[in-house]
Amino acid sequence: MEGSDDESDIFKDVDFLLCYFLPDDDANGVLSQSLLNIPTQQLFKVENETDHARFASPVSGADLKIKQAAGIPKKTRQANNWAVRLWTDWARFRNTRPETHMEGGVISENICCLSNEALNFWMQRFIIEIRRKDGTAYPPNTLTQIVAALQRYLRSNCYDRQFNFFKDDDLVFRDFRKTLDSHMKSLTSQGIGVNKKRCDPVTEKDEMRMWETGVFSLETASGLSNAIFFYNGKCFAFRGMSDHKQCDADQFEIGFDHENSRTKKAKKHIGNIDNYQFKREEFLKFMRNLAPGSPVIWRYLALKFQMKNKRGIIPNNAGQVLQMFAKLNGVNCDQLNTNQGISGRDFLQRVRRARQKVFRKVSVPTPRPARALREIISKLGRKELYIGERIVPKIYKTKK
């Protein structure tokens, strides 16, 4: 009753104010009860009508989850899901074994429900017991990928804990790391995962076959794309996908020989020098005034002469571009930096050899093919490669 009396007093005060401030004609029929019938939602909408185009509609928690999941690359998401399914299948099988109940009870199929101590205990058994569907063991690299995928999944779905399976100073998973390292070494000693699958080289017969079957073609878009991809790798030694993605038309030139026929020129890794902006005349004057043997830091010169690319920033290979520009304009760069050993001038250029990963943090160089060895021997015979002076000649005799 007290509440109703207070409300009636408030309405009386409002009626008094309406009658006092409004003219007589407007005040007739306007009572405080009429204020309750005003559609307040429409009033709010009118006030915010100007901001409607500025802000988007409210998002729900499910929409945010979809946005967060879309931020993970597709291949990474597939690898994570595959590793989690592998854990689920192993846990379901392990729970049917009597050894599981003797060791520690039932294993949760949801890996997020396990504590870090339980993960350290069961992951040791998981990494040793898992097999392919045909019963063969996973190679060491695949085991590392499985553990990394499980770690990514745990970090994405268990926010209240830290997971560092590979961190050496993490004492919680120390036993698991020892078990994983020992198991990978054991697999390597058995020859599992040592021989990697490699594609056979494409012969001239295979190349002609691809033209005949339409894999390479100048008439279709897919055939032309395949041909460009193949011949970029064949003629310009493109090794990875990044080489193809970063390839630009300015890196190639079409010239003419003496018979007025087109010839290909090798790819220039610095691109077109005209695309770079810097103080060219001042740079050439500075380089020509340098005394032989002067030390030169090419990256510093790029900052000094304000080199920029098309995007207005200093390129990562700015020093390489300046050095090539100097050589093209007659500057002898070999007489500079005599205090340093430069590859190609003072010693044989380092040859990058492919390496084969035996197990984690251990790799061995692969043997050079016979073709590369023949080419090196041929260059030595023509004295194109300098390997030093012969100190003590030695004569080898064979018994026939």
Secondary structure by P-SEA (a helix, b strand, c coil): caaaaaaaaaaaaaaaaaaacccccccccccaaaaaacaaaaaaaaaaccccccccccccaaaaaaaaaaaccaaaaaaaaaaaaaaaaaaaaaaacaaaaacccccccccccccaaaaaaaaaaaaacccccccccccaaaaaaaaaaaaaaaaaccccccccccccccccaaaaaaaaaaaaaaaaaacccccccccccccaaaaaaaaaacccccccaaaaaaaaaaaaaaacccccaaaaaaccccccccccccccbbbbbcccccccccccccaaaaaaaaaaaccccccccaaaaaaaacccccccccccaaaaaaaaaaaaaccccccccccccccccccccbbbbbbbbccccbbbbccccaaaaaaaaaaaaacccccccccbbbbbbbcc
